[in-house]
Amino acid sequence: MNSTAALAANLRQARELIGAAATAGARLIGLPEYFAFLGPEPELRSRAREIAQAGKQLLAESAQQHGVFVMGGAIRVPATVSEGDPVQRVLNSARLFGPDGQERACYDKIHLFDVDIPDGVRYRESDYTVPGNAEPVAYADPQLGTVGLTICYDLRFAELYGALAADQHADAIFAPAAFTAFTGTAHWELLVRTRAVENTCYLIAPAQTGTHYGKRASYGHAMIADPWGDVLSDAGTEPGFALATIDPARLQSVRARVPTHTHRRLGR
């Protein structure tokens, strides 16, 4: 997606892409980080409740309309903080909705992006975002398998993915993102493929693309990687979607060939 500060246009874009993916056969659909709104932070925080409500409504309605699972990663929701805090703080939350339109899982982003990018843009997510409680979140379903939830900057922290794969038995892990154009060029595909290989699981990585406002621009290349690290589908740099099959037989074959999940020694 190429989300901006135009909430209604973002939701329309999301609804159209979900519909197109469902028509193409997708049963598990993911939207990128900030899918409902990617604009200046002061406006985001002042409208956080409105944006969160609209985003969750879109996810619920779309999942029910098409009879699919839909993950929105992420929605900024107002956070409860100490009384008297002058900053309007938010949580960065990935939400998974089922075919009945009910929310099945929620993950609040643990690792906050506080980085000075050489392209001249400074990011201080912790100035306005409250981190999650550092608990890995996965959802298990008889038809879906087990799906883990992460968000963007989490990709750089291998221990979270290890916990989802080894402890939560995730078959696939979502990594919705708004990776910067600068860091994405160097690290996006590398990180997605690495997390898939080291955890022998599918990595589903919805992404933002293009310029959003000012100097804020995202790398694009929403992609799906399999447990061997092969990129099965790459959406490129234009709004659209990547589509691939999560194959349980492929998953078991790779895990039998390289059974790292049975050899883990740390963190047990």
C-alpha positions as CSV (number, residue, x, y, z in Angstrom):
1,M,0.0,0.0,0.0
2,N,0.9,3.7,-0.3
3,S,-0.9,5.1,2.7
4,T,-1.0,8.8,3.4
5,A,-2.7,11.2,5.7
6,A,-6.0,10.7,3.8
7,L,-7.8,8.2,6.0
8,A,-10.8,7.6,3.7
9,A,-8.5,7.0,0.7
10,N,-6.3,4.6,2.6
11,L,-9.3,2.6,3.7
12,R,-10.7,2.5,0.2
13,Q,-7.3,1.3,-1.1
14,A,-7.1,-1.4,1.6
15,R,-10.7,-2.6,0.9
16,E,-10.0,-2.8,-2.9
17,L,-6.7,-4.8,-2.4
18,I,-8.3,-7.2,0.1
19,G,-11.1,-7.8,-2.3
20,A,-8.7,-8.4,-5.2
21,A,-6.6,-10.8,-3.1
22,A,-9.6,-12.7,-1.9
23,T,-10.9,-13.0,-5.5
24,A,-7.4,-14.3,-6.5
25,G,-7.8,-17.1,-3.9
26,A,-6.2,-15.7,-0.8
27,R,-7.5,-17.1,2.5
28,L,-5.1,-15.2,4.8
29,I,-4.6,-11.6,3.9
30,G,-2.2,-9.1,5.5
31,L,-2.1,-5.3,5.4
32,P,1.1,-3.3,6.1
33,E,2.0,-1.2,9.1
34,Y,0.1,2.1,9.3
35,F,-2.3,0.9,6.6
36,A,-5.1,3.2,7.8
37,F,-3.0,6.4,8.2
38,L,0.6,7.4,7.5
39,G,0.8,11.1,8.0
40,P,2.4,13.6,10.4
41,E,2.6,12.4,14.0
42,P,0.7,15.3,15.6
43,E,-2.3,14.6,13.4
44,L,-2.0,10.9,14.0
45,R,-2.1,11.3,17.8
46,S,-4.9,13.8,17.8
47,R,-7.0,11.5,15.6
48,A,-5.8,8.2,17.0
49,R,-9.2,7.0,18.3
50,E,-11.0,7.8,15.0
51,I,-8.3,6.1,13.0
52,A,-8.2,3.0,15.2
53,Q,-11.9,2.6,15.1
54,A,-12.1,3.0,11.3
55,G,-9.2,0.6,10.8
56,K,-10.6,-2.1,13.0
57,Q,-14.0,-1.8,11.4
58,L,-12.5,-2.2,7.9
59,L,-10.6,-5.4,9.0
60,A,-13.7,-6.9,10.6
61,E,-16.0,-6.1,7.7
62,S,-13.6,-7.2,5.1
63,A,-12.8,-10.5,6.8
64,Q,-16.6,-11.3,7.2
65,Q,-17.5,-10.1,3.7
66,H,-14.9,-12.4,2.0
67,G,-14.9,-15.2,4.5
68,V,-11.1,-14.9,5.1
69,F,-8.6,-14.1,7.8
70,V,-7.4,-10.5,7.6
71,M,-4.4,-9.1,9.6
72,G,-4.0,-5.3,9.8
73,G,-0.5,-4.4,11.0
74,A,-0.6,-2.0,12.5
75,I,-3.2,0.3,13.9
76,R,-2.2,3.0,16.3
77,V,-4.6,2.9,19.2
78,P,-4.7,5.3,22.1
79,A,-2.6,4.1,25.1
80,T,-3.4,4.4,28.8
81,V,-0.5,6.2,30.4
82,S,0.1,7.9,33.7
83,E,-2.2,10.8,34.7
84,G,-0.8,14.2,33.7
85,D,1.3,12.9,30.8
86,P,1.2,15.8,28.3
87,V,1.9,13.5,25.3
88,Q,-1.0,11.7,23.5
89,R,0.6,8.3,23.3
90,V,-0.4,5.3,21.3
91,L,0.2,1.6,20.9
92,N,1.2,0.1,17.6
93,S,-1.1,-2.9,17.3
94,A,-1.4,-5.7,14.8
95,R,-4.9,-7.2,14.8
96,L,-6.0,-10.5,13.2
97,F,-9.7,-11.0,12.4
98,G,-11.4,-14.2,11.5
99,P,-14.0,-15.0,8.7
100,D,-16.7,-14.3,11.3
101,G,-15.5,-10.7,11.6
102,Q,-14.3,-11.3,15.2
103,E,-10.9,-10.3,16.4
104,R,-8.7,-13.4,17.0
105,A,-5.4,-12.0,18.1
106,C,-3.7,-8.7,19.0
107,Y,0.0,-7.9,19.2
108,D,1.4,-4.6,20.4
109,K,4.8,-3.7,18.9
110,I,7.7,-4.4,21.3
111,H,10.7,-2.9,19.6
112,L,10.3,0.9,18.9
113,F,12.1,2.5,16.0
114,D,14.4,5.2,17.4
115,V,16.9,5.7,14.6
116,D,18.7,8.5,12.6
117,I,18.6,7.5,9.0
118,P,21.5,8.7,6.7
119,D,18.9,10.1,4.3
120,G,18.2,12.9,6.7
121,V,15.1,11.6,8.4
122,R,15.0,11.1,12.2
123,Y,12.6,8.6,13.8
124,R,11.8,8.6,17.5
125,E,8.9,6.2,17.8
126,S,9.3,6.0,21.6
127,D,8.4,9.7,21.9
128,Y,4.8,8.9,21.3
129,T,4.4,5.1,21.3
130,V,4.2,2.8,24.3
131,P,5.9,-0.6,23.8
132,G,4.1,-3.8,24.1
133,N,4.6,-6.2,27.1
134,A,7.3,-8.3,25.4
135,E,5.1,-11.4,25.1
136,P,5.1,-13.2,21.7
137,V,1.6,-13.5,20.2
138,A,0.5,-16.4,17.9
139,Y,-2.9,-17.6,16.9
140,A,-3.7,-21.3,16.2
141,D,-6.5,-22.5,14.0
142,P,-7.3,-26.0,12.7
143,Q,-7.5,-24.8,9.1
144,L,-5.1,-21.9,9.3
145,G,-2.3,-23.5,11.3
146,T,-0.4,-21.3,13.8
147,V,0.4,-17.7,12.8
148,G,2.7,-15.4,14.7
149,L,2.4,-11.6,14.8
150,T,5.3,-9.1,14.7
151,I,5.7,-5.6,13.3
152,C,8.4,-3.9,11.1
153,Y,11.5,-3.1,13.3
154,D,10.9,-6.4,15.2
155,L,12.5,-8.0,12.1
156,R,15.9,-7.0,13.5
157,F,15.4,-9.0,16.8
158,A,15.8,-12.7,16.1
159,E,14.9,-13.8,19.6
160,L,11.2,-12.8,19.1
161,Y,10.9,-15.0,16.0
162,G,12.7,-17.8,17.7
163,A,10.2,-17.7,20.5
164,L,7.3,-17.7,18.0
165,A,8.7,-20.6,16.1
166,A,10.1,-22.8,18.9
167,D,7.7,-22.0,21.8
168,Q,4.5,-21.0,20.0
169,H,5.1,-23.5,17.1
170,A,4.3,-20.9,14.5
171,D,4.0,-22.2,10.9
172,A,4.0,-18.7,9.5
173,I,4.9,-15.3,10.9
174,F,3.6,-11.9,9.8
175,A,6.0,-9.0,9.6
176,P,3.9,-6.0,8.3
177,A,6.1,-3.0,7.8
178,A,6.7,0.5,6.6
179,F,10.5,-0.1,6.1
180,T,12.3,3.1,5.1
181,A,13.4,3.4,1.5
182,F,17.1,3.7,2.7
183,T,17.2,0.7,5.1
184,G,14.9,-1.3,2.9
185,T,17.2,-1.3,0.0
186,A,20.0,-2.8,2.1
187,H,18.2,-5.1,4.6
188,W,14.5,-5.8,3.8
189,E,14.7,-8.9,1.7
190,L,17.8,-10.1,3.6
191,L,15.9,-9.9,7.0
192,V,12.7,-11.5,5.7
193,R,14.5,-14.4,4.1
194,T,16.8,-14.8,7.2
195,R,13.9,-15.0,9.6
196,A,12.2,-17.6,7.4
197,V,15.3,-19.7,7.2
198,E,16.5,-19.6,10.8
199,N,13.0,-20.5,12.0
200,T,12.0,-22.8,9.2
201,C,8.7,-21.1,8.7
202,Y,6.9,-18.9,6.2
203,L,7.4,-15.2,6.5
204,I,4.5,-13.0,5.3
205,A,5.7,-9.4,5.0
206,P,3.1,-6.8,3.8
207,A,4.8,-3.5,3.2
208,Q,4.2,0.2,2.6
209,T,5.7,1.7,-0.6
210,G,6.4,5.1,-2.1
211,T,6.3,8.6,-0.6
212,H,3.8,9.3,2.2
213,Y,4.5,12.9,3.3
214,G,7.5,15.2,3.4
215,K,10.6,13.0,3.3
216,R,8.8,9.9,4.6
217,A,9.1,7.2,2.0
218,S,8.9,3.4,2.2
219,Y,10.8,0.7,0.3
220,G,7.9,-1.5,-0.9
221,H,8.4,-5.1,-2.0
222,A,5.7,-6.8,0.1
223,M,6.8,-10.4,-0.1
224,I,6.3,-14.0,1.1
225,A,9.3,-16.2,1.8
226,D,9.1,-20.0,2.4
227,P,11.0,-22.0,5.1
228,W,13.9,-22.6,2.8
229,G,14.3,-18.8,2.3
230,D,13.0,-18.7,-1.3
231,V,10.9,-15.6,-2.1
232,L,7.7,-17.0,-3.4
233,S,6.1,-13.7,-4.4
234,D,7.2,-10.0,-4.4
235,A,4.7,-7.2,-5.0
236,G,7.4,-4.7,-6.2
237,T,7.1,-1.0,-5.7
238,E,3.6,-0.3,-6.9
239,P,0.4,-0.8,-4.8
240,G,-0.8,-4.4,-5.2
241,F,-0.3,-7.7,-3.5
242,A,2.0,-10.7,-3.3
243,L,0.2,-14.1,-3.4
244,A,1.6,-17.6,-2.5
245,T,0.6,-20.9,-1.0
246,I,1.5,-21.9,2.5
247,D,2.2,-25.6,2.0
248,P,2.2,-27.8,5.2
249,A,4.1,-30.5,3.2
250,R,6.8,-28.0,2.3
251,L,7.0,-26.9,5.9
252,Q,7.5,-30.4,7.2
253,S,9.9,-31.3,4.4
254,V,12.3,-28.4,5.3
255,R,12.0,-29.0,9.0
256,A,12.9,-32.7,8.5
257,R,15.8,-31.8,6.3
258,V,17.2,-29.1,8.7
259,P,15.6,-29.8,12.1
260,T,16.9,-26.7,13.9
261,H,13.7,-26.5,15.8
262,T,14.6,-29.7,17.7
263,H,18.2,-28.6,18.3
264,R,17.5,-25.3,20.1
265,R,19.4,-25.1,23.4
266,L,19.2,-21.4,24.5
267,G,15.9,-20.0,25.9
268,R,14.6,-23.4,27.1
